[in-house]
Structures are given as C-alpha cells and as structure tokens.
Amino acid sequence: MLKSLIIAAVLAIASPAFAHTDSKFTKGPNGGHIVDAPGGVQHLEMVAKGGDLTLYVTDANEKPVATDGGSAEAQVLLSGKKYVVALTPAGGHIMKGKGDFVATKGMRVILKTKNVGGGSHQVRLTPLN
C-alpha cells in the first residue's frame, strides 16, 4: 500500500514535466496550442483567429520572456496551401503577425523563432485543434 502511494506521488510530481509536447495537443493559458521549445527552455503558445497569429513566449517556469529584438516566421499549412507569416514583437512576451488566410480547425503551423529571449527554436503547432 505504501509503495503504491509513493509511486502515485512521484508520478503526480513528474507529470508537469510532460505538460507541453509536440505530439500532444495542450491548451495554453491564452487558449492556444502550447509546446515546449527544444530543451524545454521556453514554452511557445500560438493563438490563431481569422488571419491573425499571436505568439506568447514564457520560460520553463511560465514566466514571460521578452520578445524585443527577436523575430519569428510561421509557415501556415491549410487546405493544401502554405502561407508564410512574419511575426514581430508586440510588447512584453507577445509577437504578432497577419496572413492572407482564415484560421480553421486542422491548420498546422511550423514556427521558427530567431533570438527570442536569447534563443532560436523551431516547433510545430496546431492552434485550433
């Protein structure tokens, strides 16, 4: 019985480490898809609405990461077409961009960040699933 309780406690403590992955949809605090950047140093959350993309960047402890001086590019894959959207800093830990598409369920986004919070990463997101 005690052994089962210890195992359950260890799994409960370890579960936050698996909170954001590229293979599983996880809803972020802003309602978008959130994934860990490689190495888990940043969490990247993508929100899509209409033709707008909004990226929220936080560190491993969910603290905001300044995006000033950084850039990002999103390749939106939707209905067999690819749209390239540049994202620019929009204050604090937010980056925004606008594309010539209408966001719909099933869209995929390949996001590449450059010098955002001192790092550059590539992740795949599904913001409306």
C-alpha positions in Angstrom: 0.0 0.0 0.0 2.8 2.4 1.0 4.7 1.6 -2.2 1.6 2.4 -4.3 1.2 5.7 -2.6 4.9 6.6 -3.2 4.6 5.7 -6.9 1.5 7.8 -7.2 3.1 10.7 -5.5 6.2 10.5 -7.8 4.1 10.4 -10.9 2.0 13.3 -9.8 5.1 15.4 -9.2 6.7 14.3 -12.5 3.6 15.0 -14.6 4.2 18.8 -15.1 7.4 17.8 -16.9 5.2 16.3 -19.6 2.8 19.2 -19.8 3.8 20.5 -23.2 4.8 18.3 -26.0 5.0 18.4 -29.8 3.0 15.2 -30.2 0.0 16.0 -27.9 -2.3 19.0 -28.0 -2.1 21.0 -24.8 -4.2 24.2 -24.4 -2.3 27.1 -23.0 -3.5 29.9 -20.7 -4.4 32.1 -23.7 -6.5 29.4 -25.4 -3.9 28.3 -28.0 -1.7 25.3 -28.5 1.4 25.4 -26.3 4.5 23.3 -26.8 8.0 23.2 -25.3 10.8 24.6 -27.4 13.6 22.0 -27.8 15.3 21.5 -24.5 12.3 22.9 -22.6 13.8 26.3 -22.0 10.8 28.1 -23.5 7.1 27.5 -23.8 5.6 28.7 -27.1 1.8 29.2 -27.3 0.2 30.0 -30.7 -3.3 31.5 -30.9 -4.9 31.9 -34.4 -8.0 33.9 -35.2 -9.1 35.0 -38.7 -5.8 35.8 -40.4 -4.0 36.8 -37.2 -1.4 34.8 -35.3 -0.4 35.7 -31.8 2.6 34.0 -30.1 3.1 34.0 -26.3 6.6 33.2 -25.1 7.3 32.0 -21.5 10.2 30.3 -19.8 10.2 26.8 -18.3 8.5 28.3 -15.2 5.8 30.0 -17.2 7.3 33.5 -16.6 7.1 35.9 -19.5 10.1 36.1 -21.9 10.7 39.4 -23.6 10.5 39.2 -27.3 12.1 42.6 -28.1 14.9 42.2 -30.7 13.6 38.8 -31.8 11.7 37.7 -34.9 9.7 34.7 -35.9 8.3 33.2 -39.1 5.3 30.9 -39.2 4.5 28.6 -42.1 0.8 28.0 -42.0 -0.3 24.8 -43.7 -4.0 25.0 -44.5 -6.2 23.3 -47.2 -3.2 22.2 -49.2 -1.7 25.7 -49.3 1.3 27.2 -47.5 1.2 30.8 -46.1 4.3 32.5 -44.7 3.6 34.9 -41.9 6.3 37.2 -40.3 5.7 37.7 -36.5 7.2 40.8 -34.8 7.4 41.8 -31.2 4.2 43.3 -29.9 5.2 44.3 -26.4 6.2 42.1 -23.4 6.2 38.4 -24.2 4.0 38.7 -27.3 4.6 38.5 -31.0 2.0 39.1 -33.7 1.6 38.6 -37.4 -1.1 38.7 -40.1 -1.5 36.4 -43.1 -3.8 36.0 -46.1 -5.7 33.0 -44.7 -8.6 32.3 -42.4 -7.7 30.1 -39.5 -9.7 26.9 -39.3 -9.5 23.7 -37.3 -7.0 21.3 -38.8 -4.5 24.0 -39.7 -0.8 23.3 -38.9 1.9 25.8 -38.2 5.7 25.4 -38.4 7.1 28.2 -36.2 10.7 29.3 -36.4 11.9 31.9 -33.8 15.2 33.8 -34.0 16.8 35.5 -31.0 13.6 35.4 -29.0 14.6 35.5 -25.3 18.1 34.8 -26.4 17.2 31.6 -28.2 16.2 30.4 -31.6 13.8 27.4 -32.0 11.6 25.5 -34.4 8.3 23.9 -33.3 5.1 22.5 -34.9 1.8 23.7 -33.6 -1.9 23.0 -34.3 -3.5 26.2 -32.8 -7.2 25.3 -33.3 -7.4 21.5 -32.5 
